[in-house]
Structures are given as C-alpha cells and as structure tokens.
Amino acid sequence: MSEPTPLPKQLLAEFAGTAALLCAVIGSGIMAQRISGGNDGVALLANTLATVFALYVLIESLGPVSGAHFNPLVTLVMWSKGQLAPENSARAATLFIAAQLTGAVAGAALANAMFELPLLHLSHHLRGGWDAAGQFTGWGQWVAEAVATGGLLFTILRAPEGKAPALVACYIGAAYWFTASTSFANPAAVMGRMFSDTFAGIAPASAIGFVLAQTVGAILGVALAHALSSTKPTV
C-alpha cells in the first residue's frame, strides 16, 4: 500500500493545476476572440476544446498527487466524506482552497502576460446581477451555474473508478454549450476570471451570484448522487 502524498506536495499540485486550468481557459479565450473574426460561436468552440483537453490532462497527471480538485466546492465535498489525505482536517481543506484561489489568480496573470495584457485587470463582462442602470438582469445565468455545478459534482461522485478524468472533461465540454453561463462550475474559476477583461472574464458584480448559485448546485448534485447510491445490506 503506497504512502499518502505529503500535504505540501498536494497543495503544490492544487496550486499548479488550478493555475494551469485558468491559464488554459483564459488564454484560449483571448486567442479565440482574436482569430475568430467576431464569430462568438467559433470562439466558444475553441475555448471549449482547449478547456476540455487541458482539464483531462491535468486531472490525469495531478489526480494521483492531490485528487485534482482544482475547485473549492469539490474540496469541501471530499472533506465532508473523509477523503482528504493524509489528514482529513478543516486545516487541510482550508489550505487546499487557498492554494486553488491563489492558483486561479496566478493562472489569470500568466494568460494575460502571454498576450501582453495588464497582468491583473478587472473584467467588465456582466453575467447576471445588477447592471449600471441598477436593473436586475440575467437570473438565468445563476440557474445555469447551479445546473453546471450540480452536474459536475454528480459526475465526480458517480464516476466509475478510473473514469473520472474523461467523464469530468466531457461533462464540462458539454456544459459549455448547454448552460447559459458557459459552465464556470467552480468558485476558483470565478476568482481567476474576474481578473481578465477578455472573452472568458466575469465582472466582480456578477461573482457573488455565481458562487452562491454554484454552492446551491453542488448541494443538489451531492444529494442526487447520494440518493442514487447503492446501500450494502448489513450482516
């Protein structure tokens, strides 16, 4: 039986993996916007493909180290199930989330730097919330985030052993297109994408609504997965 990976190595994996994921999401969004000739459909397709491929590679390569959460809600669910090794403590979960959030910001900065944009600049891409005129708009975006995140947690919890990387990548790729929000499904993604005023960005004014919707969706996804789980008869 192999020894559990030391916590510092897991934190490094979560930081690097989340940074790489956000770099892929934002960088491909910038590239797609520049070369798509104003065709948002083509830009979204390119953004989707880059995200799916990067996510699959990152989960496969870093999963054995940290579980490849890259998502605070996934970490909280795994912690609640006692699956944070070597220590299933609130401290470990907090450190995981801190690594993910800082990694997301670092990934945004790296993507911006590659395209010679200011390292960190706030997005003006409003995705639900109150606009400049004080009008509430885009509540469907929040519903979409609840659906996207619920589906993600359901997929993770119901994936057969060894198949989670492919299933998660496929689900996120599909959710890019069937959700109105293009499926952030991750508070760390919201954090990183706030700092890039590009195709993949999100305005800070929309961030809280997204995170709250994601939290509700995660709870529902976990509840559905639990309801469908088989129970072993007691002897």
KEVEXMI-523792 format. One record per residue (C-alpha): residue number from 1; residue in one letter; x, y, z. Coordinates in Angstrom, 2 decimals. Each point is the difference from the previous one (the first is absolute). Layout:
<recs>
rec k = NUM r = A u = X v = Y w = Z $
...
</recs>
This chain:
<recs>
rec k = 1 r = M u = 0.00 v = 0.00 w = 0.00 $
rec k = 2 r = S u = 1.50 v = 3.33 w = -1.05 $
rec k = 3 r = E u = 0.57 v = 2.78 w = 2.49 $
rec k = 4 r = P u = -2.30 v = 3.05 w = -0.31 $
rec k = 5 r = T u = 1.56 v = 3.00 w = -1.69 $
rec k = 6 r = P u = 1.23 v = 2.62 w = 2.48 $
rec k = 7 r = L u = -2.30 v = 2.97 w = 0.36 $
rec k = 8 r = P u = 2.51 v = 2.57 w = -1.38 $
rec k = 9 r = K u = 0.26 v = -1.97 w = -3.25 $
rec k = 10 r = Q u = -3.78 v = -0.19 w = -0.24 $
rec k = 11 r = L u = -0.28 v = 3.75 w = 0.49 $
rec k = 12 r = L u = 2.59 v = 0.59 w = -2.73 $
rec k = 13 r = A u = -1.99 v = -2.27 w = -2.33 $
rec k = 14 r = E u = -3.22 v = 1.87 w = 0.75 $
rec k = 15 r = F u = 1.68 v = 3.38 w = -0.53 $
rec k = 16 r = A u = 1.72 v = -1.03 w = -3.25 $
rec k = 17 r = G u = -3.01 v = -1.88 w = -1.34 $
rec k = 18 r = T u = -2.46 v = 2.82 w = 0.65 $
rec k = 19 r = A u = 2.45 v = 2.53 w = -1.45 $
rec k = 20 r = A u = 0.46 v = -2.10 w = -3.13 $
rec k = 21 r = L u = -3.74 v = -0.52 w = -0.39 $
rec k = 22 r = L u = -0.77 v = 3.72 w = 0.26 $
rec k = 23 r = C u = 2.89 v = 0.81 w = -2.30 $
rec k = 24 r = A u = -1.48 v = -2.37 w = -2.58 $
rec k = 25 r = V u = -3.53 v = 1.37 w = 0.39 $
rec k = 26 r = I u = 0.98 v = 3.67 w = -0.18 $
rec k = 27 r = G u = 2.84 v = -0.37 w = -2.49 $
rec k = 28 r = S u = -2.09 v = -1.99 w = -2.46 $
rec k = 29 r = G u = -2.78 v = 2.54 w = 0.42 $
rec k = 30 r = I u = 2.34 v = 2.83 w = -0.92 $
rec k = 31 r = M u = 1.44 v = -1.87 w = -2.97 $
rec k = 32 r = A u = -3.43 v = -1.08 w = -1.21 $
rec k = 33 r = Q u = -1.36 v = 3.54 w = 0.21 $
rec k = 34 r = R u = 2.95 v = 1.35 w = -1.98 $
rec k = 35 r = I u = -0.14 v = -2.47 w = -2.88 $
rec k = 36 r = S u = -3.73 v = -0.80 w = -0.25 $
rec k = 37 r = G u = -0.86 v = 3.13 w = -1.97 $
rec k = 38 r = G u = -2.76 v = 0.96 w = 2.40 $
rec k = 39 r = N u = -1.77 v = -3.37 w = -0.22 $
rec k = 40 r = D u = -0.85 v = -0.77 w = 3.62 $
rec k = 41 r = G u = -1.03 v = -3.56 w = -0.84 $
rec k = 42 r = V u = 3.42 v = -0.80 w = -1.43 $
rec k = 43 r = A u = 1.66 v = 1.70 w = 2.96 $
rec k = 44 r = L u = -2.05 v = -2.03 w = 2.47 $
rec k = 45 r = L u = 0.79 v = -3.24 w = -1.84 $
rec k = 46 r = A u = 3.72 v = 0.71 w = 0.14 $
rec k = 47 r = N u = -0.23 v = 0.97 w = 3.68 $
rec k = 48 r = T u = -1.93 v = -3.21 w = 0.73 $
rec k = 49 r = L u = 2.47 v = -2.31 w = -1.72 $
rec k = 50 r = A u = 3.02 v = 1.53 w = 1.73 $
rec k = 51 r = T u = -1.71 v = -0.24 w = 3.39 $
rec k = 52 r = V u = -1.08 v = -3.62 w = -0.48 $
rec k = 53 r = F u = 3.45 v = -1.17 w = -1.10 $
rec k = 54 r = A u = 1.80 v = 1.92 w = 2.74 $
rec k = 55 r = L u = -2.40 v = -1.23 w = 2.68 $
rec k = 56 r = Y u = 0.42 v = -3.63 w = -1.02 $
rec k = 57 r = V u = 3.81 v = 0.25 w = -0.01 $
rec k = 58 r = L u = 0.10 v = 1.78 w = 3.36 $
rec k = 59 r = I u = -2.33 v = -2.45 w = 1.74 $
rec k = 60 r = E u = 1.90 v = -3.00 w = -1.35 $
rec k = 61 r = S u = 3.42 v = 1.40 w = 0.90 $
rec k = 62 r = L u = -0.77 v = 1.60 w = 3.38 $
rec k = 63 r = G u = -2.82 v = -2.23 w = 1.20 $
rec k = 64 r = P u = 2.43 v = -2.51 w = 1.55 $
rec k = 65 r = V u = 1.64 v = 2.85 w = 1.95 $
rec k = 66 r = S u = -2.90 v = 2.02 w = 1.43 $
rec k = 67 r = G u = -3.19 v = -1.39 w = -1.47 $
rec k = 68 r = A u = -0.01 v = 2.83 w = -2.57 $
rec k = 69 r = H u = -2.81 v = 1.97 w = 1.59 $
rec k = 70 r = F u = 0.87 v = 3.46 w = -1.40 $
rec k = 71 r = N u = -3.33 v = 1.09 w = 1.47 $
rec k = 72 r = P u = -0.87 v = 1.08 w = 3.57 $
rec k = 73 r = L u = -3.40 v = -1.67 w = -0.14 $
rec k = 74 r = V u = 1.53 v = -3.32 w = -1.02 $
rec k = 75 r = T u = 2.47 v = 0.33 w = 2.88 $
rec k = 76 r = L u = -2.79 v = 0.67 w = 2.49 $
rec k = 77 r = V u = -1.95 v = -3.03 w = -1.21 $
rec k = 78 r = M u = 3.08 v = -2.25 w = 0.18 $
rec k = 79 r = W u = 0.76 v = 1.33 w = 3.49 $
rec k = 80 r = S u = -3.57 v = -0.71 w = 1.13 $
rec k = 81 r = K u = 0.47 v = -3.58 w = -1.21 $
rec k = 82 r = G u = 3.30 v = -0.45 w = 1.83 $
rec k = 83 r = Q u = 2.02 v = -0.25 w = -3.22 $
rec k = 84 r = L u = 2.70 v = 2.62 w = 0.56 $
rec k = 85 r = A u = 3.26 v = -1.86 w = 0.62 $
rec k = 86 r = P u = 2.27 v = -0.15 w = 1.94 $
rec k = 87 r = E u = -2.09 v = 2.06 w = 2.43 $
rec k = 88 r = N u = -3.71 v = 0.55 w = -0.40 $
rec k = 89 r = S u = -0.10 v = 3.24 w = 1.98 $
rec k = 90 r = A u = -1.56 v = 3.42 w = -0.40 $
rec k = 91 r = R u = 3.54 v = 1.37 w = -0.21 $
rec k = 92 r = A u = 0.83 v = -2.22 w = -2.98 $
rec k = 93 r = A u = -3.21 v = 0.96 w = -1.78 $
rec k = 94 r = T u = 0.66 v = 3.70 w = 0.65 $
rec k = 95 r = L u = 3.52 v = -0.29 w = -1.38 $
rec k = 96 r = F u = -1.29 v = -1.83 w = -3.09 $
rec k = 97 r = I u = -2.48 v = 2.81 w = -0.67 $
rec k = 98 r = A u = 2.63 v = 2.69 w = 0.55 $
rec k = 99 r = A u = 2.32 v = -1.75 w = -2.48 $
rec k = 100 r = Q u = -2.80 v = -0.21 w = -2.55 $
rec k = 101 r = L u = -1.00 v = 3.66 w = 0.29 $
rec k = 102 r = T u = 3.56 v = 1.30 w = -0.17 $
rec k = 103 r = G u = 0.70 v = -2.37 w = -2.88 $
rec k = 104 r = A u = -3.00 v = 1.33 w = -1.89 $
rec k = 105 r = V u = 1.26 v = 3.58 w = 0.30 $
rec k = 106 r = A u = 3.51 v = -1.08 w = -1.03 $
rec k = 107 r = G u = -1.42 v = -1.81 w = -3.02 $
rec k = 108 r = A u = -1.93 v = 3.09 w = -1.06 $
rec k = 109 r = A u = 3.14 v = 2.14 w = 0.33 $
rec k = 110 r = L u = 2.01 v = -2.48 w = -2.08 $
rec k = 111 r = A u = -2.60 v = -0.09 w = -2.77 $
rec k = 112 r = N u = -0.18 v = 3.80 w = -0.08 $
rec k = 113 r = A u = 3.80 v = 0.24 w = -0.10 $
rec k = 114 r = M u = 0.28 v = -2.35 w = -2.99 $
rec k = 115 r = F u = -2.28 v = 2.28 w = -2.00 $
rec k = 116 r = E u = 1.71 v = 3.18 w = 1.23 $
rec k = 117 r = L u = -2.96 v = 1.21 w = 2.02 $
rec k = 118 r = P u = 0.18 v = 1.53 w = 3.49 $
rec k = 119 r = L u = 0.77 v = -2.87 w = 2.38 $
rec k = 120 r = L u = -3.15 v = 0.47 w = 2.08 $
rec k = 121 r = H u = -2.86 v = 2.20 w = -1.18 $
rec k = 122 r = L u = -3.63 v = -0.24 w = 1.04 $
rec k = 123 r = S u = -2.51 v = -1.34 w = -2.48 $
rec k = 124 r = H u = -3.03 v = 2.02 w = -1.10 $
rec k = 125 r = H u = -1.82 v = -3.06 w = -1.39 $
rec k = 126 r = L u = -3.27 v = 0.04 w = 1.96 $
rec k = 127 r = R u = -1.50 v = -3.48 w = 0.34 $
rec k = 128 r = G u = -3.14 v = 0.50 w = 2.03 $
rec k = 129 r = G u = -0.65 v = 2.49 w = 2.78 $
rec k = 130 r = W u = -0.68 v = 3.70 w = 0.05 $
rec k = 131 r = D u = 1.19 v = 2.02 w = -2.99 $
rec k = 132 r = A u = 1.27 v = 3.59 w = -0.03 $
rec k = 133 r = A u = -3.59 v = 1.28 w = -0.12 $
rec k = 134 r = G u = -0.89 v = -1.95 w = 3.14 $
rec k = 135 r = Q u = -2.15 v = -2.50 w = -1.87 $
rec k = 136 r = F u = 0.09 v = -3.68 w = 0.95 $
rec k = 137 r = T u = 0.86 v = -2.14 w = -2.99 $
rec k = 138 r = G u = 1.19 v = -3.46 w = -0.91 $
rec k = 139 r = W u = -1.49 v = -2.16 w = 2.77 $
rec k = 140 r = G u = 0.19 v = -2.86 w = -2.48 $
rec k = 141 r = Q u = 3.78 v = 0.15 w = 0.35 $
rec k = 142 r = W u = -0.34 v = -0.90 w = 3.67 $
rec k = 143 r = V u = -2.36 v = -2.88 w = -0.77 $
rec k = 144 r = A u = 2.54 v = -1.18 w = -2.57 $
rec k = 145 r = E u = 2.80 v = 0.05 w = 2.56 $
rec k = 146 r = A u = -2.06 v = -2.04 w = 2.43 $
rec k = 147 r = V u = -0.66 v = -2.56 w = -2.76 $
rec k = 148 r = A u = 3.64 v = -0.02 w = -1.13 $
rec k = 149 r = T u = 1.41 v = -0.48 w = 3.50 $
rec k = 150 r = G u = -2.60 v = -2.54 w = 1.06 $
rec k = 151 r = G u = 0.76 v = -2.04 w = -3.10 $
rec k = 152 r = L u = 3.74 v = 0.23 w = 0.63 $
rec k = 153 r = L u = -0.25 v = -1.27 w = 3.60 $
rec k = 154 r = F u = -2.42 v = -2.71 w = -1.08 $
rec k = 155 r = T u = 2.43 v = -1.12 w = -2.72 $
rec k = 156 r = I u = 2.95 v = -0.09 w = 2.40 $
rec k = 157 r = L u = -1.87 v = -1.98 w = 2.64 $
rec k = 158 r = R u = -1.61 v = -2.46 w = -2.42 $
rec k = 159 r = A u = 2.98 v = -0.57 w = -2.31 $
rec k = 160 r = P u = 1.21 v = -3.63 w = -0.09 $
rec k = 161 r = E u = 3.52 v = -0.51 w = 1.33 $
rec k = 162 r = G u = 2.64 v = 1.29 w = -2.41 $
rec k = 163 r = K u = -2.48 v = 1.76 w = -2.28 $
rec k = 164 r = A u = -0.44 v = 3.31 w = 1.79 $
rec k = 165 r = P u = 2.56 v = 1.96 w = -2.11 $
rec k = 166 r = A u = -1.72 v = -0.76 w = -3.29 $
rec k = 167 r = L u = -3.53 v = 0.36 w = 1.38 $
rec k = 168 r = V u = 0.72 v = 3.33 w = 1.71 $
rec k = 169 r = A u = 1.69 v = 1.41 w = -3.10 $
rec k = 170 r = C u = -2.88 v = -1.17 w = -2.21 $
rec k = 171 r = Y u = -2.61 v = 1.43 w = 2.35 $
rec k = 172 r = I u = 1.68 v = 3.41 w = 0.20 $
rec k = 173 r = G u = 0.36 v = 0.06 w = -3.79 $
rec k = 174 r = A u = -3.70 v = -0.71 w = -0.43 $
rec k = 175 r = A u = -1.00 v = 2.47 w = 2.71 $
rec k = 176 r = Y u = 1.90 v = 2.78 w = -1.78 $
rec k = 177 r = W u = -2.73 v = -0.26 w = -2.62 $
rec k = 178 r = F u = -3.19 v = -1.01 w = 1.79 $
rec k = 179 r = T u = 0.25 v = 2.51 w = 2.87 $
rec k = 180 r = A u = -0.61 v = 3.71 w = -0.44 $
rec k = 181 r = S u = 3.05 v = 0.81 w = 2.12 $
rec k = 182 r = T u = 2.45 v = -2.21 w = -1.97 $
rec k = 183 r = S u = 0.51 v = -2.04 w = 3.16 $
rec k = 184 r = F u = 2.48 v = 1.56 w = 2.39 $
rec k = 185 r = A u = -1.17 v = -2.55 w = 2.64 $
rec k = 186 r = N u = 2.89 v = 1.01 w = 2.27 $
rec k = 187 r = P u = 0.51 v = 2.91 w = 2.43 $
rec k = 188 r = A u = 3.73 v = -0.04 w = -0.77 $
rec k = 189 r = A u = -0.80 v = 0.47 w = -3.70 $
rec k = 190 r = V u = -2.16 v = 2.99 w = 0.95 $
rec k = 191 r = M u = 2.89 v = 1.43 w = 2.01 $
rec k = 192 r = G u = 2.51 v = -0.32 w = -2.83 $
rec k = 193 r = R u = -2.31 v = 1.13 w = -2.78 $
rec k = 194 r = M u = -0.84 v = 3.22 w = 1.88 $
rec k = 195 r = F u = 3.55 v = 1.15 w = -0.71 $
rec k = 196 r = S u = -0.09 v = -0.15 w = -3.79 $
rec k = 197 r = D u = -2.20 v = 2.37 w = -1.99 $
rec k = 198 r = T u = -0.17 v = -2.39 w = -2.93 $
rec k = 199 r = F u = -2.31 v = -2.55 w = -1.64 $
rec k = 200 r = A u = 0.09 v = -2.31 w = 3.04 $
rec k = 201 r = G u = -0.27 v = 2.72 w = 2.66 $
rec k = 202 r = I u = -2.69 v = 0.71 w = 2.56 $
rec k = 203 r = A u = -0.72 v = 3.35 w = 1.65 $
rec k = 204 r = P u = 0.46 v = 0.09 w = 3.78 $
rec k = 205 r = A u = -3.63 v = 1.14 w = 0.30 $
rec k = 206 r = S u = -1.07 v = -3.40 w = -1.34 $
rec k = 207 r = A u = 2.41 v = -2.07 w = 2.07 $
rec k = 208 r = I u = -1.94 v = -0.34 w = 3.25 $
rec k = 209 r = G u = -3.14 v = -1.15 w = -1.81 $
rec k = 210 r = F u = 2.00 v = -2.60 w = -1.91 $
rec k = 211 r = V u = 1.65 v = -1.39 w = 3.14 $
rec k = 212 r = L u = -3.29 v = -0.19 w = 1.89 $
rec k = 213 r = A u = -1.66 v = -1.76 w = -2.94 $
rec k = 214 r = Q u = 2.93 v = -2.40 w = -0.25 $
rec k = 215 r = T u = -0.30 v = -0.82 w = 3.70 $
rec k = 216 r = V u = -3.71 v = -0.76 w = -0.32 $
rec k = 217 r = G u = 0.68 v = -2.12 w = -3.08 $
rec k = 218 r = A u = 2.75 v = -1.93 w = 1.77 $
rec k = 219 r = I u = -2.32 v = -0.85 w = 2.89 $
rec k = 220 r = L u = -2.67 v = -1.24 w = -2.40 $
rec k = 221 r = G u = 2.51 v = -2.01 w = -2.03 $
rec k = 222 r = V u = 1.36 v = -1.70 w = 3.10 $
rec k = 223 r = A u = -3.52 v = -0.73 w = 1.23 $
rec k = 224 r = L u = -0.96 v = -1.59 w = -3.32 $
rec k = 225 r = A u = 3.17 v = -2.11 w = -0.10 $
rec k = 226 r = H u = -0.69 v = -1.15 w = 3.56 $
rec k = 227 r = A u = -3.61 v = -0.84 w = -0.81 $
rec k = 228 r = L u = 1.11 v = -2.22 w = -2.88 $
rec k = 229 r = S u = 2.83 v = -1.73 w = 1.85 $
rec k = 230 r = S u = -0.44 v = -3.65 w = 0.85 $
rec k = 231 r = T u = -0.10 v = -0.97 w = 3.65 $
rec k = 232 r = K u = 1.66 v = -3.19 w = 1.11 $
rec k = 233 r = P u = -2.13 v = -2.23 w = 2.20 $
rec k = 234 r = T u = 1.26 v = -0.41 w = 3.52 $
rec k = 235 r = V u = 1.01 v = -3.48 w = 1.11 $
</recs>
